[in-house]
């Protein structure tokens, strides 16, 4: 008889055979709990700062918007009167309209130009010219917005580089103080915003194009598609995620713009370039209308959500 058979007949072997089987589920449960606790420990600090520095100020802003308060004396309850004034007073509603117009310059112009530039650079992506092009177009994203505003203020001044160039080519009759004219101040600010946003859109769209399968382009060429048809049928549908990010970031920057306008025009001439961010600043710190400023801030937050959420669903809708 073998040793294995003898060991099976011993009392110790019989006792071991009667032990209940191990419960791997209990060990797995403890492991899951430990992982969950570790993940919660990592999330809690960020959640704490988010609640304290984001959600709490938002709740206070909503509360202040229901009062008439100068920031010092006792506040007076006015309910929704501050919000009603936003819709009835042209001086309150005008900045919102200006911000909506800036979406064209801050968002749609740089995204469109970024698509064209990315498609061109992609054709010679490995050349030195492509590297120079990416660097030059992305450079505005690195420059501080305050510096960009000061630089463009000098360029668009009465004796700035732009007017000097126009006089040089014989177009002196169209020169003007571009940021001081009622008709050109808002488009001038929009040019600054488009110039700043172009680099980010270009980099994001180039990254998206690098992930497109080359086989899709080969199949399109076999079907007789030219460069324009390839762009509309292959490139553009493959960039939905990147387009959603670009449009979301640039639309928010248009609606919440402050620094470029504060440096370049300060809302002038008149109120032609006044935007909600600058108006909130004036109301709260100069006119001491904290309640009205808070109501405008809440309206701006709601406006951003109303514009951005449908835009994302429209772009990503076919993928969901």
Secondary structure, 3 states (H helix, E strand, C coil): CCHHHHHHHCHHHHHHHCCCCCCHHHHHHHHHHHHHHHHHHHHHHHHHHHHHHHHHHHHHHHHHCCEECCCCCCCEECCCHHHHHHHHCHHHHHHHHHHHHHHHHHHHHHHHHHHHHHHHHHHCCCCHHHHHHHHHHHHHHHCCHHHHHHHHHHHCCCCCHHHHHHHHCCCHHHCCCCCCCCCCHHHHHHHHHHHHHHHHHHHHHHHHHHCCCHHHHHHHHHCCCCHHHHHHHHHCHHHHHHHHHHHHHHHHHHHCCCHHHHHHCCCCCCCCCCCHHHHHHHHHHCCCCHHHHHHHHHHHHHHHHHHHHHHHHHHHHHHC
